[in-house]
Amino acid sequence: MGLHEETDMTAAIMALLKEVYDPELGVNIVDLGLVYGVECTEGSAKIIMTLTTPGCPMHDMLVGGVKRAAAGLPGVREVQVQVVWEPQWSPEQMSEEAKGWLGYI
């Protein structure tokens, strides 16, 4: 897999992750700023993300949604989701659109 293909796959996965919504906030995880990175190599995708709080009751549901979304992309054979707590999520990480939807601006 070349660099161009990896870049295309990363962009495609980010687009698919916009379909994964935090059910408590009603905003997708990309606009919430929960996705810190996507790494693609040889049919494998690693998504690095966080949650709004360490004790988030939606942990399993969101991680499962991320795995299903990324696995739906042709050419992706393996999906790994790494949930990290540093840097800690804050509302400043949201897109301007999400801030507007949630009344932050």
Protein Blocks (a to p, Z undefined) as FASTA:
>chain_A
ZZklmmmmmmmmmmmmmmpccfklopafklnopagbdcdeehiacdddddfbfklcklmm
mmmmmmmmmmmpghiabdcddddfbdcddfklpcfklmmmnopZZ
